[in-house]
Amino acid sequence: QVQLVESGGGLVRAGGSLRLSCAASGTIVSTNLMGWYRQAPGKQRELVARITRSGTTNYADSVKGRFTIDRDNAKNTVYLQMNSLKPEDTAVYYCNCGGVISGFNAWGQGTQVTVSS
């Protein structure tokens, strides 16, 4: 059974930075695609950033130039470096990993990120 353990969330002031990490362990069928989603109060869950095993990335327009996603394949870990944080970045951030061909899809428990003004 796969487990995704997230860390790095917390409270930060506007303009500050946080670095999230998510380590996958257990029965990992696929880590071809790893990424971060977030859900703000009163809003639907949305994609923040994704990265393939080969390093191809996708970002939400709202975070381009501020956030950077990267991964360590040997450690089955994905990171999200968040710079120049804004109050509108406040949300619960969820780690995700899986693969299209295998159909494997796993989620972390979520970690709260709060940005004060």
C-alpha positions as CSV (number, residue, x, y, z in Angstrom):
1,Q,0.0,0.0,0.0
2,V,1.4,3.4,-1.0
3,Q,1.9,6.2,1.4
4,L,2.6,9.9,0.5
5,V,4.0,11.9,3.3
6,E,4.0,15.7,2.9
7,S,5.9,18.3,4.9
8,G,6.9,21.9,4.8
9,G,3.5,23.6,5.1
10,G,2.8,26.4,7.5
11,L,2.2,30.1,8.1
12,V,4.3,32.7,6.2
13,R,3.9,36.4,5.4
14,A,3.3,37.7,1.9
15,G,6.5,37.8,-0.1
16,G,8.0,34.9,1.9
17,S,9.0,31.4,0.8
18,L,8.1,27.8,1.7
19,R,9.4,24.5,0.4
20,L,7.0,21.5,0.3
21,S,8.2,18.0,0.1
22,C,6.4,14.7,-0.5
23,A,8.0,11.3,-0.2
24,A,6.3,8.2,-1.6
25,S,6.8,4.8,0.0
26,G,5.3,1.3,0.2
27,T,3.7,-0.3,-2.9
28,I,4.5,2.2,-5.6
29,V,3.1,1.1,-8.9
30,S,4.1,4.3,-10.8
31,T,5.7,7.6,-10.2
32,N,5.7,8.6,-13.8
33,L,3.8,11.8,-13.0
34,M,4.1,13.6,-9.6
35,G,2.6,16.9,-8.7
36,W,0.9,19.3,-6.4
37,Y,-2.7,20.4,-6.3
38,R,-4.4,22.9,-4.0
39,Q,-7.8,23.7,-2.7
40,A,-8.6,27.2,-1.3
41,P,-11.6,28.0,0.9
42,G,-14.7,28.0,-1.2
43,K,-12.9,26.9,-4.3
44,Q,-12.4,23.7,-6.3
45,R,-9.2,21.8,-6.2
46,E,-6.8,22.9,-8.9
47,L,-3.5,21.9,-10.4
48,V,-0.5,23.8,-9.2
49,A,2.4,22.0,-10.8
50,R,3.2,18.6,-12.3
51,I,6.5,16.9,-13.3
52,T,7.1,13.7,-15.3
53,R,9.8,11.2,-14.4
54,S,11.9,12.6,-17.2
55,G,11.6,16.2,-15.9
56,T,8.9,17.7,-18.1
57,T,6.9,20.3,-16.1
58,N,3.5,22.0,-16.2
59,Y,2.5,25.0,-14.0
60,A,-0.7,26.9,-13.3
61,D,-0.6,30.4,-14.8
62,S,-1.1,31.9,-11.4
63,V,2.2,30.4,-10.1
64,K,4.5,30.6,-13.1
65,G,7.7,32.4,-12.3
66,R,7.2,32.0,-8.5
67,F,6.9,28.3,-7.9
68,T,9.3,25.6,-9.0
69,I,8.6,21.8,-9.0
70,D,11.4,19.2,-9.0
71,R,11.9,15.6,-8.0
72,D,14.4,13.0,-6.9
73,N,13.6,9.8,-8.6
74,A,15.9,7.7,-6.4
75,K,14.1,8.9,-3.3
76,N,10.6,8.9,-4.9
77,T,10.2,12.5,-3.6
78,V,8.7,15.6,-5.2
79,Y,9.3,19.1,-4.1
80,L,7.6,22.4,-4.5
81,Q,9.6,25.6,-3.9
82,M,7.2,28.5,-3.4
83,N,8.6,32.0,-3.6
84,S,7.0,35.5,-3.5
85,L,4.0,34.0,-1.8
86,K,0.7,35.9,-2.0
87,P,-2.4,35.7,0.3
88,E,-4.3,34.1,-2.6
89,D,-1.9,31.1,-2.4
90,T,-3.5,30.2,0.9
91,A,-4.9,26.7,0.5
92,V,-4.5,23.0,1.4
93,Y,-1.8,21.6,-0.8
94,Y,-2.1,17.9,-1.9
95,C,0.7,15.7,-3.3
96,N,-0.2,13.3,-6.1
97,C,1.6,10.6,-8.0
98,G,0.6,8.1,-10.7
99,G,0.7,7.0,-14.3
100,V,-1.6,7.1,-17.3
101,I,-0.8,3.6,-18.6
102,S,-1.0,1.8,-15.3
103,G,-3.9,3.8,-14.0
104,F,-2.2,4.2,-10.6
105,N,-3.2,7.3,-8.7
106,A,-2.4,8.2,-5.1
107,W,-2.8,11.2,-3.0
108,G,-1.3,12.7,0.1
109,Q,-3.3,13.8,3.1
110,G,-2.8,17.5,2.4
111,T,-0.8,20.2,4.1
112,Q,-2.0,23.7,5.0
113,V,-0.3,26.7,3.6
114,T,-1.4,30.1,4.9
115,V,0.0,33.4,3.6
116,S,-0.7,36.5,5.7
117,S,-0.8,40.0,4.3
